[in-house]
Amino acid sequence: MNENLAALLPETILLGAAVVGLLAGSLLPRRRQWAVAVLAAAACLAGLAATAWTMATGREQTVFAHTFAVDAATGLGRLAVLGGLLLLVAMATRTVRSHARESEFYVLLLMSGAGTLVLAGANDLLLLFAGFLLAGVPAYALAAFAKDGRGTEAALKYYLLGALLGTLMLAGTAVLYGAGGSTLYSDLRTTLPHASPALVAVGSLAVLAGVLFKAGAVPAHFWVPDATDGALAPVAAHVTTLTKVGGLIGAYRLAHQVLWGTALDWPGLFALLAALSMSLGNLAAFFQTSVQRLLAYSTIGQVGYLLVAFPVAARTGLAQQSLLFYLLAYTVTNLGAFAAVTALPHARTLEDYRGLARHRPALAAVLVVCLLGLVGTPPTGVFLGKLEVFQAAVEGGYTWLAALAVANTVASLFYYLRWLAPLFRPAPHEQPSAAHRTAGRGPVATACAAATASLLLGLAGGTLLPLTTGPLLR
């Protein structure tokens, strides 16, 4: 049995920093609570360094009785989550500064991030469920962090649906254990093809329901609009971006390692979920006036595009490559949009952004890059990610799904332009309105950094794509 703790260094660093941050927060005076934010940022940087070292040295392995895989998918998931956490810490500094529970905010963020990393690398159903809990429970608390009516409602809906689907996921794990005699993916791949198809179908659907809840995919998407609109902007960015990375990589690993070996038509199901997610998300976003609610439905549509890679996972090597690169590009692009929203805490509706290009040109530029990037406009990273996903679908024989995704991409331009158009309209008053008052330099700098990263991923994507290749370890 390989019990190499060094293979879990990024996850260990985040959890260790969370424990130290919790202890430090209880001892530091309120005016010094910012030290926990510095600790969280340092933990993210250390985790990124450990991930880069692991990927550079090619130390791919499975550890702890093959329950956790350290491979290309885990490596890209770590880069996306740790880099995203670093942006979130910088984004949230002004939002939670001098809050009575400032240190706890960063502790919960680190713990949820560690759970997301577990989801990405889990090679066992029980470990997948443990990651689901570790990523979810702190996020429920973060959703209610503002302690106002909207935040409480957001957290309640998020928690209730999470508890329901978490219970369903655990029940599905028990069913699959009964059908296959194990919870380890490598064992289930051998035993499930000979088990009862009904048991396999029921158990697999229940487990997938929990994982797709994390991704915010149809039909487990109902929490997304209310949780995103009611939570603080940095928290909304976390639950619509980073947890999606863990959920989708975890679902892809489960599908590729276990489900594809059974006789059921899983590719057809994933194609249906992709079509429903992208279509519902885009249609629902058309006439939204709240910027956070618009981004919520946008993220449901983005899940649909990402799910396009799932039906062809066993047919083309482009599926994994496109999914991982798209996730990395989506992470920085979506966080850039949310950072701009965080920088303007009083601008909650599309009309509040009127005249922003004149009064806050840097933030207007960020929104242009990130929102057009989410559409898939070159030279952003999402453009290259979408191109790879669509190509994988065509190569895998799902041309109709690629065509539907292209049609949805064109349609999505409508609601992103509804947000961008007011930026360049004359403001009602010559002076900046209260809605254009920024929350400080931190969120603005974070937004600019994320938008720059999105452009760099698009321009240098050819050098990064090789990092997404490599087999999923069993």
N, C-alpha and C positions, 0 to 999 in steps of 0.2 A: 504493500500500500504506500503510495506517494503522499507523504504528509508535509510537503514543502510549504511552509508558511510564507516564504519569500514570494511565492507565486501569487499570493493574495495581498501583496503589500499595499496597493492603492486602496483596497477596501479596509484594510487594517488601519491605515493612516487616517482615513475619514472617521472611523469609529473611535479611534484613540483620541483624535482632536475633539470629537463630540464630548467624550467623557471629561477631558481636561477643560474644555470650554464650559461645561456645566458646573464643574467645581470652581473654576475661576470666576464665573458669573455670580456665584453665591458669596464670594469674598470681596470682589471689587466694588467700589462705590459706583453709583449710577453714572457719574461723569466719566468713569474709566471703562465702561462696558464695551467701548469701541475696540478694546484690546482683543476681545473674542472674535470680532470681524477680521482682525489682522491674523489671528490664529487660523481661522477658517480659510482665508486666502492662502496662507502658507501651506496648509494641508493640501489644498487643491494643486498648488505648484509642485509640492513634493510628490503627489500622486501622479501628476503629468510626467514628471521626471522618471519615476519608476516605470510608468507605462512605456515611455519612449525607450528606456533601456531594455525592457523586455522585448519590445518589437524589433529593436535594432539587433539584438543578439539572437533572435529567432528561438527563444525559449518557449516553444509551444508545448503544452503538456496538459494532462488531466490530473487533478489532485484529489486527495481524500476519497479514495475508493471510486474514482472516476465521476464523482458527483459535481465537480466544477471544472469547466474547460477553460484553459487559457489559450486562445487561438486568435485568428484574424478578426472574427466577429466580436470577441470580448475586447480586443485591443482597440478597435474603432469605437466600440461602445464606451470604453473608458475615456478615450480622447474627447468624445462628444459630451459626456456627462461631467467630467472634471473641468473641461474648458467652460462648459455652460455654468457650472456652479461658481467658477471664478467670476464670470460676468454677472451672475445673480448677486453675489456678495457685494461687488462694486456698485451694482444697480440699487441695492436696497439700503445702502449706508445712510442716505439722507431720510429715507422713508421711516426707518425704525430708530434713528438717532434719538437718544434720551428717553426712549420708551421704557416703561417699567420692566418689561420683559425682553429687552434688547438682546441680551446674551442667549436667551432661550430660542430666539428666532434663528440664530445661526446654528445652534445645536440641532434643532429640528431639521434644518436644511441639510446639514451634513449627514444626519441619520437617514433621511429620505434618499439622499444621493447614494449612500452606501447600499441601501436596499435596491435601488435601480441598477447598480452594478451587479448585484447578486442575480437579479432577473436576467441580465444579459449573458451571464456565464453559467447559469444553472443547467446541469446535465441530469437532473433528477427531479421528479415531481415534488417531493417534499421540500427540497431546497428551493424550487420555483415558488412554492407556496410561502416559504419563509421570506423570500425576497418580496413577494406581494405584500406581506404584512409590514415588513420593515420599510418599504417604500411608501406604503399607504397610511399607516397610523400617524406618523409625524405630519404628513401632508394634510390630514383632516384637521389637526390642530392649527396648522399654518393658515388654512382657509378661513378660520374664525379669529385670526390674530387681531384684527381691528376691533373686535368686540362691539360691533354695531349691528343694526338689524339686518342689513344686507349680507354682511359677512357671516352672521350666525345662520341665516337661511342657506347660504352657499355651503357652509360646512355641514349642516344637517342633511341636505340633499346628497352631498358628496359621500358622507359617512354612511347613510342608510343604504344607498345603492352599492357602495363598496362592501358593506357588511353582508348584504344579500348575495352578491356575486362571489365574495370570498368564501361564504359558506357553501355555495354551489360548487366552487372550485375544489374545495376540500372533499366534498362528497364525490366529485368526479375522480379525484385522486384515489379514493377508496375503491371506487368501481374498477378503475384501471388496474389497481393492485390486485383486486380479486380476479380480474380477467387474465392478467399477465403474470401474476406471481412476483412482481417486483415493481419498484418505482424508478429504477435506473433506466435511462433511455436506451442504452445498448442492450439491455435484457428485454425490454418491451419491444424493441425492433424485431427480435427473434420470436417472441412468444405471442404477440398480439395478432399476427396474421392467422394463427391457428385457433384463436379464441372466438367466442360468440360475437358476430358482427353487431348485434343489438347492444351488447354490453360495451363494446369498443366505441360505438357511435355515441351512446349516452355519456360515457365517461369522458371521452375526448371533447365533446361539445361543452360539457360542464367546465372542464379545465380551460378550454379556449375562451369561454365567457369571462372568466376572471382576468386572463391575460389581455384580452381585447378591451376590457374595462380600463385597464391602465393606459392603453393606446388611445382610448376615446373613439373607438370605431363603432359603426352601426352593427348591432342594435344596442350596444352597451354605452351609448353616447349621451344619454339624457341628462347626466350630471354636468356636462361640459359647459353649456351656455350660462347656467345659473352660478356655478362655482367660479367661472372665469369673470363674470360681470360683478359678482359680489365680493370677491377677495381683493386684497391689495394687489396692485399691478405686478410686483415681483413674484408674489405667490402664484398669481394667474399664469405668469410666464413659466414658472417651474412645473405646474401640473399639466400645462398644455404642450410642454416641450421635452423636458428631461425624462419624466416618467414614460412618455411616449417612446423614447429611445429604448429603455429597458423592456417595455412591453412588447414592442415589435421585434426586437432581436430575440427575446425569449420565445415569442410565438413562432418565429421563423425556425429557430433551433428545434422546437418541439415538432413542428410540421415536417421538417426535413429529416430529422433523426428517427421519428416514431411513426407519424401518421402516414407518410408516403408509402410505407411498407404494407399497409392494410388494403383491403379490397374496396373500401368506400371511396366515393368521388370527392376527395378533399379539394383538389384543384378547382372543380366547379363551384364548390361552396365559397372558397376564397375569392374567386372571380366575382361571384354575386355580392359578397360583402364589399369588395373594392368598388364595384359599380354603384351600390347603394350609398356608401359613405361619401364618395366624391360628389354624387348627384345631389343628395340631401344637404350636405354641407354647403355646397355652392348656392343652391336654390334658397336655402334659409338665410344666407348672408346677404341676399340681394337688397333688401329694404331695411336693414338694421341701421339705427341711428347712433347707438352706443358703440364707441370704438372697441371696448373690450369684448362686447358681445359679438361684434363683427369678427374680431380675431378668433373668438371661440368657434364660430361656425366655419371660419377659414381653416382652422386646425383640423376639424372633422373632414373637410374636403381634402386636406393634405394627407390624412391617413389613407384615404381612398387611393390616392396616387401611389403611396408607399406599398399598399397591399397588392398593387398590380404585379409586383415581383413574386408574390407567393405562389400563384398557380403554376408558374414556369420554373419553380425552384429545382425540380428534378430533370428539367429538359435543357437548360442552358446555364453555363457558368456565369453569364452576365447577371443572373438574378441576384445572387449574393453581392456581387460587386456594386450593382446599381443601388440596391437597398442601403448598403452601408454608407456609400458616398452621399446619397440623397439625405440620409439621416444627419450626417455631419453638416452638410450645407444647410439643411432646414433648421438645425439647432441654432447656428449663429444668426441666420436671417430672421427667424421668428423672435429670438431674444433681442435683436436690434430694434424690431418694431415695438416690442414691449418696453424696451429701455426708453424709447422716445415717449411712449405713453407715461412711463414713470416720471420722466423729466418734466412733464406738464400735468401735475396732479389735479389741476382745476379744469382741464379740458376733457370732458367726458363724452361729448357728442361730436359728430362730424362737423357741425357748424362752428363749434368752438375753435376749430383749427383754421378758420378763415383768416387770411392775411399772415399766416405763419411764415411764409417765405420772405416777407419783408422784415418782420421783427425778429425771427429766429431762423436765419438761413441755414445754419448747420443742422438743426433738427429737421427742417424741411428736406434737406438733401438726404438725410438718413432715411426718412420715410419714403422718399422716391426710390432709393436703392432697395430698401427692404421689401416694400409692398410690390414693386415691379419684380423684385427677385422672387417673391412667393408665387407670382404668376408664372415665372420661368423665363424671364427676359435675360438675354445675354448682356454682359459677360458674368452674371452672378453664378454662384455655385449651384443653386437650385436648377438653373437652366441645364447644366451638365448632368445633374442627377436625374431630372425628368427625361432628358434625352436618352440616358442609359436605361432607365426603366421602360420607356416606350419601345426601345430597340429590343430589350429582353422579351417583352410581351410578343412582339412580332416574330422573333426567332423561335419562341416557344409555341407558336400556333394560336395565340390569342390576339389576333389582329383586331377583332371587334372591340376588345377591351382597350387596346391602345387607341383606337379611333374614338371611343367614348371619352377616354382620358383627355385626348386633344380637344374635343368639343367642350368638355368641362373647363379646361384651361382657358380657352378663348372666352367662355362665359364668365369666368371669375374676374376677368379684366374689368367688367362692368362695376362690381362693387368696390374693387380697389381704387378705380378712378373716381368713384363717388367720394372717397376719402381724400384723394390727391387733388382733385379739382379745387376745393375751397382753399387750399394752401396758397394758391396764386391769385385768388380773387381779392379785390381791395377790401380792407377791413372797414367796419362801420366807422371807426374812429382812427385818427392818425396815430395816436399813442397806443402802445400794446395794451390789450385788454387784460383783465385779471386772469383769464384762461391761459394767457401766454407767459405767465410768471413761472420760471423754472424752479425745480426743487434743489438746485445746486449744480455744481460742476460734475459731480460723480456720475449721475445718470446720463448727462450729456456726453461725457467722455466715453462711457460704456457704450452708448448708442453708436457713436462714431467708430469705436473699435470694432463692434460687431458688424457694422456695415462694411468696413474695410476688409474684415475677414471674409465676408461673403463674396466680395469682389475678387479677393486673392484666391479663394477656392475655385472660382470660375476660371481665372486666368492661369492658375498653376495646377488645375485638376489632373492634367495628364501625369504629373509626377507623383500625385497622391493615390491615383487609382490602383497601382500595384499593391498598396498596403491593404486593400480590401480583398485581395485574393487569398486563397488558402483554404484547405478543407476544414469543415467543422469536425472537431475531435469528439470521439465517443469514449 
